[in-house]
């Protein structure tokens, strides 16, 4: 298998190009909303979720082309959640991916509508996913709608909002990140696998993979918030502590948090055994995420 | 055909009961968001959109039972848009359906999340619509997602937001209401018809019906905002003028607005001819809406 870095770069480019096709043109009326949707989507994200979707499709022997729609859908869902989370009435963030946040550029009302429009676009895009013998658009729809819903993605944000200023237990913190981060990463790999007509056993393995990778990813994110600068992060550093948010380093300490991330990554990697050599790309991605500067 | 009023009452009851089933229980975690979702849904709306869905299914010879999921989906979509429109950064409304608005009760951040959760729930619910020979979940999904998207429902709200404080032409005003109101009413009848396996010709007739009824409905809404009290409306009266919003009465005058509503209703009724006697319920509803106190 080729090196990860060039593959990542090439795949990000493919994802960006597909995102361009799956979003309304900036010239479509009303222009403001389409400009704002594209502003947040093309702000230089890592495209982790679509990359996982494509790598999972590959691991299950599918065509990358067939996984582009759900890959973009997961990225659009992630972006909508950031636009709304950054609002003054939520996390009140001025900076995201190194640029002013949506409400700073377009105003609060427009940022609410931009998030809404992106969320709705998720479903316009998911409807375009090719069906397989085992999976129909109904299956893709249920997968992503339940993941984005009040019991998972939004539920996690609710717990996060309610937990601010309180001292959370590790268990409570895990609950937030299961919903906020791990659920969408799990959905990303599952959708990719579904477009490859994966067996239920492989879907199960990817559920375990996504869950553990998602938690590991969040632990590392929390560590980076403590150890990196705003410039390195592209978002306000030290923010968690400033707003008195419970984080892994705050609860466990830095060293134990690093160990926790390694433990979770190991569990994620173990779940890939069923894919044999075909799982190498997912394995490379998991290792790469763990070895981010922190 | 029996009288409209008892049918409306019985149907509203059925819709409310279905909405109760299609929303997460209040006891499901996190409780706050599910309480807030139900607070806005069960605030005593007229259930116009689901009623249109069910009446359209009936007009096409379908089973009411099969149309309950999309009926609820349209009502949930309508409610999400109200929750977000009422936010301080949008229309800043304190009162809706006679009760304090969501952000007044649950706070702004939670109201944003509640709208998001309702919007996502639309798609969880639409996935549960029974398929027919002609129409699959993919068709239902595309219908409602495109209607809710940046070029229709949200696009209309963008134009509305951008038009505040400006003097709009009649044409610009119609554009807003085509998107904000008529699109979702059209989608409501079309989805009902689809669950009844309606022919494309019947879908076309209902598209004309929904469009004209939607515009008529909005003209009447604008008139009521001028002529009725806050108590009668259940939302702040005189609000349009107070925020310098362009309305039909402001542009055309009251008398011409009334004539416009009658003209549009007539066009809507004409489109029902293809349904013969089966279209009577839709006709009754259209007449009833026109004859609201105004």
Contacts between the chains, C-beta under 8 A, distances in Angstrom:
chain1	res1	chain2	res2	distance
A	24	B	150	5.8
A	24	B	151	6.4
A	28	B	150	8.0
A	28	B	151	6.4
A	29	B	151	7.5
A	29	B	155	7.0
A	30	B	150	7.9
A	30	B	155	5.2
A	30	B	158	4.5
A	30	B	159	5.6
A	30	B	162	7.2
A	32	B	158	5.9
A	32	B	162	6.7
A	33	B	150	4.9
A	33	B	154	6.5
A	33	B	155	6.4
A	33	B	158	4.8
A	34	B	150	6.3
A	37	B	150	6.5
A	80	B	116	7.9
A	84	B	112	5.6
A	84	B	113	7.6
A	84	B	116	6.3
A	87	B	109	7.6
A	87	B	112	6.4
A	89	B	89	8.0
A	89	B	107	7.6
A	89	B	108	3.6
A	89	B	109	4.6
A	89	B	112	6.3
A	90	B	109	4.8
A	90	B	112	6.5
A	107	B	89	7.6
A	108	B	89	3.6
A	109	B	87	7.6
A	109	B	89	4.6
A	109	B	90	4.8
A	109	B	161	5.5
A	110	B	158	7.3
A	110	B	161	7.1
A	112	B	84	5.6
A	112	B	87	6.3
A	112	B	89	6.3
A	112	B	90	6.5
A	112	B	112	6.5
A	113	B	84	7.6
A	113	B	154	5.5
A	113	B	157	6.0
A	113	B	158	5.9
A	113	B	161	7.4
A	115	B	116	7.3
A	116	B	80	8.0
A	116	B	84	6.3
A	116	B	115	7.3
A	116	B	116	7.7
A	116	B	119	6.5
A	116	B	154	5.5
A	117	B	149	6.5
A	117	B	150	3.9
A	117	B	154	4.7
A	119	B	116	6.5
A	119	B	119	5.7
A	119	B	120	6.9
A	120	B	119	6.9
A	120	B	145	5.9
A	120	B	148	4.7
A	120	B	149	4.6
A	120	B	150	7.1
A	120	B	154	6.7
A	121	B	149	6.4
A	121	B	150	6.9
A	123	B	123	5.2
A	123	B	141	6.3
A	123	B	145	4.1
A	124	B	142	7.3
A	124	B	145	4.6
A	124	B	146	6.2
A	124	B	149	6.0
A	126	B	141	7.8
A	127	B	138	5.7
A	127	B	141	4.9
A	127	B	142	5.1
A	127	B	145	6.5
A	136	B	136	7.6
A	136	B	137	7.3
A	136	B	138	7.5
A	137	B	136	7.3
A	137	B	137	6.1
A	137	B	138	4.0
A	137	B	141	6.6
A	138	B	127	5.6
A	138	B	136	7.5
A	138	B	137	4.0
A	138	B	138	7.4
A	141	B	123	6.3
A	141	B	126	7.8
A	141	B	127	4.9
A	141	B	137	6.6
A	141	B	141	5.8
A	142	B	124	7.3
A	142	B	127	5.1
A	145	B	120	5.9
A	145	B	123	4.1
A	145	B	124	4.6
A	145	B	127	6.5
A	146	B	124	6.2
A	148	B	120	4.7
A	149	B	117	6.5
A	149	B	120	4.6
A	149	B	121	6.4
A	149	B	124	5.9
A	150	B	24	5.8
A	150	B	28	7.9
A	150	B	30	7.9
A	150	B	33	4.9
A	150	B	34	6.3
A	150	B	37	6.5
A	150	B	117	3.9
A	150	B	120	7.1
A	150	B	121	6.9
A	151	B	24	6.4
A	151	B	28	6.4
A	151	B	29	7.5
A	154	B	33	6.5
A	154	B	113	5.5
A	154	B	116	5.5
A	154	B	117	4.7
A	154	B	120	6.8
A	155	B	29	7.0
A	155	B	30	5.2
A	155	B	33	6.4
A	157	B	113	6.0
A	158	B	30	4.5
A	158	B	32	6.0
A	158	B	33	4.7
A	158	B	110	7.3
A	158	B	113	5.9
A	159	B	30	5.6
A	161	B	109	5.5
A	161	B	110	7.1
A	161	B	113	7.4
A	162	B	30	7.2
A	162	B	32	6.8
